[in-house]
Amino acid sequence: MNRKAKQKTEQYAATVLGILLLGAVIQCASLLKGDTLVFPGVPRILGAFFRLLGEERTWQQIGVTMGHLALTMAIATAGGIVLGLIQGLSDFAYRLLRPLMVFLRAIPMIVLTVIIMVLTVYERVPVAAGSLILIPLISEAACEGCRRIEPELIDVYRMNSGLNARVLLQVYLPMMGGYLRQAWFNAAGMGIRMVVSTEYLVQTKNSLGKAVYTSAYFFEYEEIYAYALMMIGLVLLLSGAPRLAGAVQKWKKRI
């Protein structure tokens, strides 16, 4: 076994042990608390998890939430890259937009959600709130990536043409790829938490947020933990999608 394969094996083993550790912590909390209603055992949680996955309604709820998340990520990515490029290319724009970005990053989610609930219809709140929270995260990465591009590379394109859409797509975005990729990973995890939380607050029909609210209302805490497992799985899936796409592209190039 070569070194790279050994490292992957150790990483997978650590992940599995981490999952087992999490289950042990929940089981210990149930035993210490002595309240199986609030802290149901791992078998009950897993039973609820697989039962819910077998219901058509659960997949409909996942579809609604993922639809909100996809739209949120699309808006946040587009808006974040545009604002990040503007800030990266202009010191004046950076100083002008900096207070707004800090404000959006610092404002509590519940306060922003309440403001948006007043300004727009409830159906738009999950996407609107999630987008406003995630745009500063992606714009900061885009700005940093733009500012970190080697000046020599910028001078090369300036010898042939001015700043245009082709230069942005073929020079700036590829050079910013590492920063944007990491920001996207972080935004995906934060985004699904934002979307589900706002769905919970505004009672979005047929969504995971509404499902969590209903389970809490009827004291079905094992279902709440089961929905949490689903969300963790969705975050891992979204975070791994770009890496999988990159691996597929490398494999195609080798062929």
Summary of the structure (lengths in Angstrom):
residues: 255
radius of gyration: 21.9
end to end distance: 24.4
largest distance: 72.6
contacts: 770
relative contact order: 0.12
helix: 87%
strand: 0%
